Amino acid sequence: MHERRRPHHLLLTSEGRAVQHGWWPNEAVARDKCRRWIGSVGTMATPARHPH
C-alpha cells in the first residue's frame, strides 16, 4: 500500500501577526522557504532544544 504524504505547513509570524504562510509537498522545500523568508526580513532567534 502506498503511504500518502502530508504537505508541510509553514506560518511565519512577527509580533504575533502572520507575515508569510504556505504549504509545500516536502519537508526540505518547506525548510528552505523558512530559511529564505527569515533571511529576507532579518534574523530571528532559534528556539533552544529541550531534551525529551
C-alpha positions as CSV (number, residue, x, y, z in Angstrom):
1,M,0.0,0.0,0.0
2,H,1.3,3.5,-0.9
3,E,1.6,5.8,2.0
4,R,0.1,9.3,1.3
5,R,2.4,12.1,2.3
6,R,1.0,15.2,4.1
7,P,2.0,18.6,2.9
8,H,4.2,20.7,5.2
9,H,2.7,23.9,6.5
10,L,4.8,27.0,7.3
11,L,3.5,30.1,9.1
12,L,6.0,32.8,9.8
13,T,4.8,35.4,12.4
14,S,6.2,38.7,13.7
15,E,4.9,40.3,16.9
16,G,2.0,37.8,16.8
17,R,0.9,38.6,13.3
18,A,1.2,36.3,10.2
19,V,3.8,37.6,7.8
20,Q,4.1,34.6,5.4
21,H,2.1,31.4,5.0
22,G,2.3,28.4,2.7
23,W,2.1,24.7,2.1
24,W,4.7,22.5,0.4
25,P,4.7,18.9,-0.6
26,N,8.0,18.0,1.1
27,E,9.9,19.0,4.2
28,A,13.1,20.0,2.5
29,V,11.3,22.6,0.4
30,A,9.4,23.9,3.5
31,R,12.7,24.2,5.5
32,D,14.4,26.1,2.6
33,K,11.4,28.5,2.4
34,C,11.7,29.2,6.1
35,R,15.4,30.0,5.8
36,R,14.8,32.2,2.8
37,W,11.8,34.1,4.5
38,I,13.7,34.7,7.7
39,G,16.8,35.9,5.7
40,S,14.6,38.3,3.7
41,V,13.2,40.0,6.8
42,G,16.2,39.8,9.3
43,T,17.3,37.3,11.9
44,M,15.1,35.5,14.4
45,A,16.4,33.7,17.4
46,T,16.4,29.9,17.1
47,P,14.5,28.3,19.9
48,A,16.5,26.2,22.3
49,R,16.1,22.4,22.0
50,H,15.0,20.7,25.1
51,P,15.9,17.1,25.8
52,H,13.0,14.7,25.8
